[in-house]
């Protein structure tokens, strides 16, 4: 089984991946680690701010990692925001049967009520060197883009409305 976890920045993808690793003992692959390895090594001139271009650049690599894991009957959690909205089009049905897709997003009300808490957890698993771009307005915009993009492709969204823990509880069960 391959579990794909995606969503907007600061939504708790990495925390969920870590909890799944602990519960299921599946390794997880961070797309952010791949991104930074390619950027720091000079293999690409893209920067961490080039989100759309990074999705186009990284997805073919991530897609083939997913296929390889499935072909080898290996469990893997793939976590990151660089999953295209139409990701399913990249796989035949034989692969899709072995993929579980999880998209996390936050409601505007949750962001308004919990903004300081959201920011305070920004480096729980991976250290963010620069978090200055994270504002209430930016979080709302990013979450709306994720919700609209995946919903328009028929995907289910796990919407965080009142409590992160309550919202992801069913995902972990």
Backbone as JSON, one array per atom type, in Angstrom:
{
  "sequence": "XXXXXXXXXXXXXXXXXXXXXXXXXXXXXXXXXXXXXXXXXXXXXXXXXXXXXXXXXXXXXXXXXXXXXXXXXXXXXXXXXXXXXXXXXXXXXXXXXXXXXXXXXXXXXXXXXXXXXXXXXXXXXXXXXXXXXXXXXXXXXXXXXXXXXXXXXXXXXXXXXXXXXXXXXXXXX",
  "N": [[0.84, -1.18, 0.0], [0.56, 2.18, -0.86], [0.51, 5.28, 0.6], [-0.57, 8.43, -0.04], [-0.06, 11.61, 1.14], [-1.21, 14.81, 1.12], [-1.67, 18.39, 0.79], [-2.21, 21.84, 1.75], [0.41, 24.13, 2.77], [1.54, 24.0, 6.16], [-0.56, 22.45, 7.16], [-0.37, 20.09, 8.51], [0.65, 17.76, 7.34], [3.16, 16.43, 7.54], [3.25, 15.75, 10.23], [1.08, 13.98, 10.34], [2.09, 11.99, 8.61], [4.28, 11.11, 10.12], [2.94, 10.05, 12.35], [1.56, 7.97, 11.12], [3.71, 6.41, 10.26], [4.66, 5.59, 12.77], [2.43, 4.15, 13.68], [1.76, 2.21, 11.64], [4.19, 1.3, 10.84], [5.22, 1.84, 8.34], [7.59, 3.08, 6.07], [8.28, 6.58, 5.43], [8.34, 8.94, 2.79], [9.55, 12.05, 2.16], [8.59, 14.58, 0.08], [9.55, 17.14, 0.2], [12.18, 16.75, 1.09], [13.34, 15.55, -1.15], [12.99, 17.68, -2.95], [14.64, 19.71, -1.76], [17.12, 18.43, -1.84], [17.59, 18.25, -4.6], [17.6, 20.97, -5.24], [19.66, 22.04, -3.57], [21.85, 20.59, -4.48], [22.27, 21.64, -6.93], [21.2, 20.55, -9.17], [18.85, 21.49, -10.2], [17.68, 24.74, -11.12], [15.55, 25.77, -9.89], [13.76, 27.24, -7.11], [12.79, 27.08, -3.59], [10.51, 28.65, -3.61], [9.23, 28.32, -6.02], [6.64, 26.98, -6.53], [4.59, 25.94, -8.44], [6.15, 25.25, -10.67], [7.87, 23.47, -9.42], [6.14, 21.36, -8.78], [5.57, 20.34, -11.35], [8.16, 19.55, -12.02], [8.97, 17.77, -9.99], [6.94, 15.79, -9.79], [7.03, 13.72, -11.9], [9.21, 12.18, -10.97], [8.43, 11.45, -8.35], [6.08, 10.06, -8.96], [7.12, 7.8, -10.28], [8.58, 6.64, -8.22], [6.49, 5.89, -6.57], [5.2, 4.0, -8.24], [7.25, 2.09, -8.4], [7.42, 1.23, -5.72], [4.9, 0.02, -5.45], [5.03, -1.99, -7.43], [6.97, -3.58, -6.28], [5.67, -4.5, -4.12], [5.8, -3.03, -1.75], [5.23, -1.16, 1.2], [4.59, 2.31, 1.6], [4.68, 5.67, 2.65], [3.99, 8.66, 1.14], [4.69, 11.97, 1.32], [3.8, 15.34, 0.95], [3.45, 18.58, -0.65], [3.54, 18.68, -3.39], [1.87, 17.36, -5.26], [0.1, 16.84, -8.13], [-3.17, 18.11, -8.99], [-4.58, 16.43, -10.71], [-3.53, 13.89, -10.27], [-4.28, 11.19, -10.38], [-4.5, 10.57, -13.06], [-2.02, 9.77, -13.8], [-1.67, 7.11, -13.34], [-2.36, 3.66, -14.02], [-5.22, 1.53, -13.49], [-4.37, -0.74, -12.07], [-2.33, 0.22, -10.45], [-3.65, 2.25, -9.02], [-5.34, 0.81, -7.35], [-3.72, 0.19, -5.26], [-3.15, 2.48, -3.92], [-3.7, 4.86, -1.44], [-5.22, 7.88, -0.95], [-4.82, 10.92, 0.73], [-5.92, 14.04, 1.52], [-5.33, 16.94, 3.22], [-6.89, 19.82, 4.56], [-7.58, 23.11, 5.78], [-10.31, 24.86, 7.24], [-11.52, 28.24, 6.74], [-12.47, 29.31, 9.13], [-11.2, 27.72, 11.02], [-8.54, 28.44, 10.59], [-8.66, 31.18, 11.25], [-9.28, 30.99, 13.98], [-7.22, 29.44, 15.06], [-4.69, 30.37, 14.29], [-2.2, 31.26, 15.5], [-1.49, 28.95, 16.9], [-1.22, 27.15, 14.76], [1.0, 28.24, 13.42], [2.86, 27.92, 15.48], [3.31, 25.21, 15.47], [4.68, 24.77, 13.2], [7.32, 23.86, 12.87], [7.45, 21.36, 14.02], [8.19, 18.75, 13.15], [9.95, 19.03, 10.94], [12.38, 21.53, 10.59], [11.55, 24.81, 9.89], [13.17, 27.21, 8.13], [12.52, 29.75, 7.29], [9.63, 31.28, 7.96], [8.18, 33.45, 7.44], [6.45, 34.06, 5.38], [4.05, 32.98, 6.07], [0.91, 33.82, 6.65], [-2.38, 34.7, 7.86], [-4.03, 35.31, 5.67], [-2.54, 34.2, 3.53], [-2.51, 31.47, 4.23], [-5.27, 30.9, 4.08], [-5.74, 31.39, 1.35], [-4.02, 29.45, 0.17], [-5.2, 27.07, 1.17], [-7.79, 27.23, 0.05], [-7.12, 27.0, -2.65], [-6.09, 24.37, -2.72], [-8.34, 22.88, -1.84], [-10.28, 23.54, -3.84], [-8.9, 22.71, -6.17], [-8.41, 19.9, -5.84], [-11.0, 18.94, -5.26], [-12.3, 19.56, -7.66], [-11.28, 17.61, -9.21], [-12.47, 15.39, -8.27], [-11.64, 14.41, -5.8], [-11.65, 13.48, -2.33], [-11.64, 15.53, 0.53], [-10.04, 15.9, 3.64], [-11.23, 17.88, 5.89], [-10.16, 20.19, 8.18], [-11.78, 21.5, 10.8], [-12.47, 22.1, 13.48], [-10.79, 20.77, 15.32], [-7.54, 19.58, 14.95], [-6.69, 17.04, 15.8], [-9.15, 15.62, 16.12], [-10.05, 15.73, 13.49], [-8.19, 14.23, 12.03], [-8.4, 11.78, 13.17], [-10.09, 9.72, 12.09], [-8.66, 9.19, 9.8], [-6.42, 7.92, 10.69], [-7.45, 5.56, 11.67]],
  "CA": [[0.0, 0.0, 0.0], [1.19, 3.48, -0.86], [-0.37, 6.32, 1.12], [-0.16, 9.77, -0.44], [-0.6, 12.66, 2.01], [-0.95, 16.13, 0.54], [-2.46, 19.5, 1.3], [-1.52, 23.12, 1.77], [1.47, 24.32, 3.76], [1.17, 24.15, 7.57], [-1.82, 21.77, 7.47], [-0.1, 18.92, 9.34], [0.97, 16.59, 6.53], [4.32, 15.72, 8.05], [2.86, 15.17, 11.52], [0.27, 12.8, 10.02], [2.99, 10.96, 8.07], [5.05, 10.59, 11.25], [2.05, 9.2, 13.14], [1.31, 6.75, 10.34], [4.93, 5.63, 10.35], [4.68, 4.98, 14.09], [1.33, 3.2, 13.84], [1.78, 1.13, 10.66], [5.58, 0.91, 10.58], [5.54, 2.09, 6.94], [8.5, 4.21, 5.91], [7.7, 7.67, 4.65], [9.2, 9.68, 1.87], [9.2, 13.47, 2.14], [8.87, 15.24, -1.2], [10.38, 18.3, 0.53], [13.57, 16.33, 1.14], [13.75, 15.4, -2.54], [13.07, 19.04, -3.49], [15.82, 20.41, -1.25], [18.3, 17.74, -2.35], [17.78, 18.66, -5.99], [17.94, 22.4, -5.25], [20.98, 22.27, -2.95], [22.9, 19.96, -5.29], [22.42, 22.39, -8.17], [20.63, 19.8, -10.29], [17.82, 22.37, -10.75], [17.79, 26.16, -10.77], [14.32, 26.15, -9.2], [13.94, 27.6, -5.7], [11.64, 26.64, -2.8], [9.33, 29.49, -3.87], [8.7, 28.0, -7.35], [5.73, 25.86, -6.26], [3.98, 25.31, -9.61], [7.21, 24.63, -11.46], [8.37, 22.33, -8.67], [5.2, 20.25, -8.95], [5.84, 19.77, -12.68], [9.5, 18.99, -12.02], [9.1, 16.66, -9.04], [5.92, 14.75, -9.92], [7.46, 12.51, -12.63], [10.1, 11.39, -10.12], [7.61, 10.89, -7.27], [5.19, 9.08, -9.6], [7.85, 6.56, -10.56], [8.88, 6.05, -6.92], [5.24, 5.24, -6.15], [5.03, 2.81, -9.07], [8.26, 1.11, -8.0], [7.01, 0.65, -4.43], [3.75, -0.87, -5.69], [5.51, -3.15, -8.18], [7.75, -4.4, -5.37], [4.78, -4.82, -3.0], [6.33, -2.36, -0.57], [4.41, -0.1, 1.77], [5.29, 3.59, 1.61], [3.92, 6.91, 2.82], [4.58, 9.75, 0.37], [4.12, 13.16, 1.95], [4.24, 16.63, 0.43], [2.44, 19.4, -1.33], [3.81, 18.72, -4.83], [1.05, 16.33, -5.91], [-0.83, 17.56, -9.01], [-4.6, 17.87, -8.74], [-5.02, 15.32, -11.56], [-2.52, 12.85, -10.05], [-4.79, 9.86, -10.75], [-4.28, 10.35, -14.49], [-0.66, 9.25, -13.98], [-1.62, 5.7, -12.96], [-3.35, 2.7, -14.47], [-6.05, 1.0, -12.4], [-3.59, -1.7, -11.27], [-1.61, 1.0, -9.44], [-4.61, 2.98, -8.19], [-5.88, -0.09, -6.33], [-2.75, 0.09, -4.16], [-2.86, 3.83, -3.44], [-4.67, 5.56, -0.59], [-4.98, 9.32, -1.09], [-5.31, 11.74, 1.83], [-5.68, 15.47, 1.34], [-5.71, 17.72, 4.39], [-7.1, 21.25, 4.35], [-8.16, 23.8, 6.93], [-11.36, 25.83, 6.94], [-11.2, 29.62, 7.09], [-12.76, 29.51, 10.55], [-10.13, 27.07, 11.78], [-7.35, 29.29, 10.45], [-8.88, 32.39, 12.05], [-9.3, 30.66, 15.41], [-6.02, 28.71, 15.51], [-3.52, 30.79, 13.52], [-0.96, 31.23, 16.3], [-1.19, 27.53, 17.17], [-0.76, 26.59, 13.49], [2.39, 28.71, 13.23], [3.74, 27.38, 16.53], [3.61, 23.81, 15.15], [5.29, 24.75, 11.87], [8.6, 23.16, 12.85], [7.37, 20.2, 14.92], [8.92, 17.6, 12.61], [11.03, 19.57, 10.12], [12.61, 22.92, 10.92], [11.33, 25.81, 8.84], [14.16, 28.27, 8.3], [11.84, 31.03, 7.07], [8.19, 31.09, 8.03], [7.61, 34.8, 7.4], [5.38, 34.11, 4.38], [2.83, 32.38, 6.62], [-0.06, 34.77, 7.21], [-3.75, 34.21, 7.8], [-4.51, 35.45, 4.3], [-1.85, 33.23, 2.68], [-3.02, 30.14, 4.57], [-6.61, 30.76, 3.51], [-5.6, 31.29, -0.11], [-3.45, 28.14, -0.15], [-6.19, 26.02, 1.45], [-8.84, 27.31, -0.96], [-6.57, 26.45, -3.89], [-6.01, 22.92, -2.55], [-9.71, 22.34, -1.8], [-10.89, 23.69, -5.16], [-8.18, 21.91, -7.16], [-8.64, 18.45, -5.67], [-12.43, 18.65, -5.4], [-12.66, 19.6, -9.08], [-10.82, 16.34, -9.78], [-13.21, 14.3, -7.64], [-10.98, 13.9, -4.6], [-12.21, 13.76, -1.01], [-10.77, 16.37, 1.36], [-10.22, 15.85, 5.08], [-11.27, 19.29, 6.26], [-9.93, 20.48, 9.59], [-12.71, 22.57, 11.11], [-12.47, 22.47, 14.89], [-9.65, 20.18, 16.01], [-6.69, 18.77, 14.09], [-6.72, 15.66, 16.29], [-10.45, 15.01, 15.77], [-10.17, 15.65, 12.03], [-7.36, 13.16, 11.46], [-8.63, 10.52, 13.89], [-10.62, 8.7, 11.17], [-7.62, 8.87, 8.82], [-5.5, 6.99, 11.34], [-8.14, 4.3, 11.99]],
  "C": [[0.88, 1.24, 0.0], [0.15, 4.49, -0.39], [0.21, 7.65, 0.7], [-0.84, 10.76, 0.5], [-0.22, 14.0, 1.41], [-1.86, 17.16, 1.17], [-1.62, 20.76, 1.28], [-0.42, 23.13, 2.83], [0.86, 24.51, 5.15], [-0.07, 23.37, 7.99], [-1.61, 20.51, 8.32], [0.2, 17.65, 8.58], [2.09, 15.76, 7.14], [4.02, 15.08, 9.4], [2.02, 13.91, 11.28], [1.15, 11.67, 9.48], [3.8, 10.32, 9.2], [4.19, 9.65, 12.1], [1.73, 7.9, 12.42], [2.52, 5.84, 10.36], [4.97, 4.89, 11.69], [3.61, 3.9, 14.25], [1.48, 1.98, 12.93], [3.17, 0.58, 10.39], [5.93, 0.98, 9.1], [6.57, 3.22, 6.89], [7.78, 5.36, 5.2], [8.77, 8.45, 3.92], [8.69, 11.11, 1.81], [9.58, 14.07, 0.79], [9.72, 16.49, -0.96], [11.86, 17.93, 0.59], [14.13, 16.15, -0.27], [13.96, 16.78, -3.16], [14.37, 19.72, -3.05], [17.11, 19.74, -1.7], [18.61, 18.16, -3.77], [18.2, 20.14, -6.09], [19.36, 22.62, -4.73], [22.13, 21.67, -3.77], [23.15, 20.71, -6.58], [21.87, 21.67, -9.38], [19.5, 20.6, -10.95], [18.11, 23.8, -10.31], [16.53, 26.66, -10.07], [14.64, 26.46, -7.74], [12.72, 27.11, -4.92], [10.37, 27.47, -3.04], [8.65, 29.17, -5.2], [7.72, 26.84, -7.31], [5.18, 25.19, -7.51], [5.02, 24.59, -10.47], [7.77, 23.4, -10.76], [7.44, 21.12, -8.78], [5.46, 19.56, -10.28], [7.18, 19.04, -12.72], [9.59, 17.72, -11.17], [8.13, 15.51, -9.29], [6.37, 13.55, -10.73], [8.37, 11.61, -11.81], [9.28, 10.69, -9.03], [6.68, 9.81, -7.81], [5.89, 7.75, -9.8], [8.31, 5.88, -9.27], [7.66, 5.28, -6.41], [5.03, 3.94, -6.94], [6.01, 1.7, -8.66], [7.89, 0.44, -6.68], [5.87, -0.34, -4.64], [4.2, -2.14, -6.41], [6.3, -4.11, -7.29], [6.97, -4.79, -4.11], [5.31, -4.27, -1.68], [5.35, -1.29, -0.1], [5.24, 1.18, 1.84], [4.29, 4.72, 1.83], [4.68, 7.98, 2.06], [3.89, 11.02, 0.83], [4.68, 14.42, 1.32], [3.16, 17.34, -0.34], [2.6, 19.41, -2.85], [3.13, 17.57, -5.57], [0.07, 17.07, -6.83], [-2.28, 17.17, -8.73], [-5.11, 16.66, -9.52], [-4.07, 14.11, -11.44], [-2.99, 11.47, -10.5], [-4.55, 9.54, -12.23], [-2.9, 9.75, -14.78], [-0.56, 7.74, -13.76], [-2.72, 4.89, -13.64], [-4.1, 2.18, -13.24], [-5.27, 0.04, -11.5], [-2.8, -0.98, -10.18], [-2.59, 1.68, -8.48], [-5.2, 2.11, -7.09], [-4.98, -0.18, -5.1], [-2.38, 1.45, -3.58], [-4.03, 4.34, -2.6], [-4.28, 7.03, -0.6], [-5.61, 10.07, 0.08], [-4.93, 13.18, 1.55], [-6.21, 16.2, 2.56], [-5.87, 19.19, 4.0], [-7.77, 21.83, 5.59], [-9.25, 24.77, 6.45], [-10.88, 27.23, 7.33], [-11.39, 29.86, 8.59], [-11.68, 28.89, 11.42], [-8.87, 27.92, 11.75], [-7.49, 30.53, 11.32], [-8.73, 32.1, 13.54], [-7.97, 30.12, 15.91], [-4.72, 29.19, 14.86], [-2.22, 30.71, 14.32], [-0.53, 29.81, 16.62], [-0.63, 26.85, 15.92], [0.7, 26.97, 13.27], [3.34, 28.08, 14.25], [4.12, 25.93, 16.26], [4.35, 23.66, 13.81], [6.59, 23.97, 11.78], [8.6, 21.93, 13.77], [8.21, 19.02, 14.43], [10.13, 18.06, 11.8], [11.17, 21.07, 10.43], [12.39, 23.81, 9.71], [12.3, 26.95, 9.1], [13.53, 29.64, 8.14], [10.35, 30.79, 6.99], [7.46, 32.43, 7.9], [6.47, 34.92, 6.39], [4.03, 33.64, 4.94], [1.98, 33.44, 7.32], [-1.44, 34.14, 7.14], [-4.25, 34.22, 6.36], [-3.87, 34.41, 3.38], [-2.33, 31.81, 2.96], [-4.4, 29.92, 3.96], [-6.54, 30.58, 1.99], [-5.08, 29.92, -0.51], [-4.46, 27.01, 0.06], [-7.34, 26.05, 0.46], [-8.37, 26.71, -2.28], [-6.53, 24.92, -3.84], [-7.41, 22.31, -2.6], [-10.33, 22.39, -3.18], [-10.24, 22.78, -6.19], [-8.46, 20.43, -7.04], [-10.11, 18.1, -5.81], [-12.86, 18.65, -6.86], [-12.19, 18.36, -9.83], [-11.43, 15.14, -9.06], [-12.61, 13.74, -6.38], [-11.73, 14.32, -3.33], [-11.17, 14.55, -0.21], [-11.08, 16.09, 2.82], [-10.1, 17.28, 5.57], [-11.15, 19.44, 7.77], [-10.77, 21.7, 9.94], [-12.67, 23.03, 12.56], [-11.22, 21.99, 15.61], [-8.85, 19.33, 15.02], [-6.79, 17.3, 14.5], [-8.02, 14.95, 15.92], [-10.56, 14.79, 14.26], [-9.36, 14.5, 11.45], [-7.6, 11.81, 12.12], [-9.11, 9.42, 12.94], [-9.6, 8.3, 10.11], [-6.66, 7.84, 9.39], [-6.14, 5.64, 11.65], [-8.25, 3.4, 10.79]]
}
